[in-house]
C-alpha cells in the first residue's frame, strides 16, 4: 500500500535512510538522522512546500519512501522539484522503487510542476536504471562534488519533464 507519510512513520524512515547514510554514498549526509529530524522534514515537505512524501507499507511495515522537494528557492524555479526514493536495503530488487516513483510522478503530474530532477551519486547503475525506466533523461554530471567514504563522488542529474 502506498500512502502519505505521517509523523508515525519517522522511526522506520529514519532506519531506512540511516543505512544509506552509514554504508553508501547515495546520500551526502554523513551522520545518522534522528526520527524527530525525519518528522520535521516530512512536515516541511508536506506543509511548507505542499509536496508529496509517500511511503510504501507492506504488512504494517514501511519498506520504502519517496518525496519531492523544492529544488531552488528562487521564484522562477517553483515548478521544478527534486525527487528522491529510498527502499529498505533488505527489500531491494522487488520493484518497490518503481512503484513508489510512479505514484510520486502521478501526484506531481496532477499539480503545476513541470520539471522533476533526480540527483544520483555515481556510480549507481540501479538508480540510473530506475530513473531511465521511468523516462528521466541524463542532463548533466558534476565531477567530484562530494567526498564520502574516503573517495570523491560525482553526481549526475536526470530530468523528467511533465505536461
C-alpha positions in Angstrom: 0.0 0.0 0.0 1.3 3.4 -1.0 0.1 6.3 1.2 1.0 9.7 2.5 3.8 9.6 5.1 2.9 10.6 8.7 4.9 11.6 11.7 4.3 8.0 13.0 6.5 6.7 10.1 9.5 8.7 11.2 11.2 5.8 13.1 11.0 3.4 10.1 12.0 6.1 7.6 15.0 7.0 9.8 16.1 3.4 9.9 15.9 3.0 6.1 17.7 6.3 5.5 20.4 5.8 8.1 21.5 2.6 6.5 22.3 4.6 3.3 24.0 7.4 5.3 26.3 5.0 7.1 27.0 2.5 4.4 26.8 4.2 1.0 27.4 7.4 -0.8 23.8 7.5 -2.2 23.3 10.5 0.2 25.9 13.0 1.1 24.7 13.2 4.7 27.4 11.7 6.9 25.7 11.5 10.3 22.6 9.4 11.2 19.3 11.3 11.2 17.0 11.1 14.2 13.3 10.2 13.8 12.5 13.7 15.1 14.5 15.2 12.3 12.7 13.0 9.8 9.4 14.1 11.3 10.5 17.8 10.8 11.4 17.0 7.2 8.1 15.3 6.4 6.3 18.2 7.8 8.3 20.7 5.8 7.8 18.8 2.6 4.1 18.3 3.1 3.1 21.5 4.9 5.5 24.2 3.8 6.4 23.1 0.3 3.0 21.4 -0.3 4.7 18.5 -2.0 4.1 14.7 -1.6 6.0 12.5 0.8 4.8 8.9 0.3 5.6 5.6 2.0 5.2 2.0 0.8 3.8 -0.1 3.6 3.8 -3.9 3.5 2.2 -5.9 6.3 2.3 -2.9 8.6 5.9 -2.1 7.9 7.3 0.8 5.9 9.7 -0.7 3.3 10.4 2.4 1.3 9.6 6.1 0.8 9.7 8.8 -1.9 9.3 12.5 -1.9 9.7 15.7 -3.9 11.3 18.8 -2.5 12.0 22.3 -3.6 15.0 22.3 -5.9 16.0 26.0 -5.6 14.4 28.9 -3.7 14.2 31.5 -6.5 10.7 32.1 -7.7 11.3 31.1 -11.3 12.2 27.5 -10.1 8.9 26.9 -8.3 7.7 24.4 -10.8 10.9 22.3 -10.6 11.4 19.8 -7.9 14.0 17.2 -6.9 12.7 13.7 -6.4 14.1 11.1 -4.1 13.4 7.4 -3.4 14.8 5.0 -0.8 14.0 1.4 -0.2 14.8 -0.7 2.8 18.1 -2.3 1.8 16.7 -5.8 2.6 13.7 -5.2 0.3 15.6 -4.0 -2.8 15.3 -5.8 -6.2 11.5 -6.3 -5.9 10.3 -3.3 -8.0 9.3 -1.2 -4.9 11.3 1.8 -6.1 9.4 1.8 -9.4 6.1 1.5 -7.6 6.9 4.4 -5.3 8.3 6.7 -8.0 5.3 6.0 -10.3 3.0 7.1 -7.5 5.1 10.2 -6.9 5.2 11.1 -10.6 1.4 10.7 -10.9 0.9 13.1 -7.9 3.3 15.6 -9.3 1.7 15.3 -12.8 -1.6 16.4 -11.2 0.0 19.6 -9.9 1.5 22.6 -11.7 5.0 21.1 -11.5 6.9 20.8 -14.8 10.4 19.5 -14.3 11.5 16.6 -12.0 15.2 16.3 -11.2 16.9 13.2 -9.8 20.4 13.6 -8.5 22.4 10.4 -8.4 25.7 9.8 -6.7 27.8 7.9 -9.2 28.4 5.2 -10.0 24.9 3.8 -9.2 23.6 1.5 -12.0 20.5 0.6 -10.1 19.3 4.1 -9.6 20.2 5.1 -13.1 18.2 2.2 -14.5 15.2 3.1 -12.3 15.2 6.8 -13.4 15.7 5.9 -17.1 13.0 3.2 -17.0 10.5 5.9 -15.9 11.5 8.4 -18.6 14.2 10.5 -16.9 17.0 11.6 -19.2 20.5 12.4 -18.1 21.1 16.1 -18.4 24.5 16.6 -16.7 27.2 15.5 -14.4 29.2 17.3 -11.7 32.7 16.0 -11.1 33.9 15.2 -7.6 31.4 17.5 -5.8 31.1 15.2 -2.7 33.7 13.4 -0.5 32.4 10.5 1.4 33.7 7.1 2.5 37.2 8.1 1.5 36.5 8.9 -2.1 35.4 11.8 -4.3 31.9 11.3 -5.7 30.4 12.6 -8.9 26.7 13.5 -9.1 24.7 13.1 -12.3 21.4 14.7 -12.9 18.4 13.1 -14.6 15.3 15.1 -15.6 11.7 14.2 -16.4 9.5 16.9 -18.0 5.8 16.7 -17.2 3.0 18.0 -19.4 
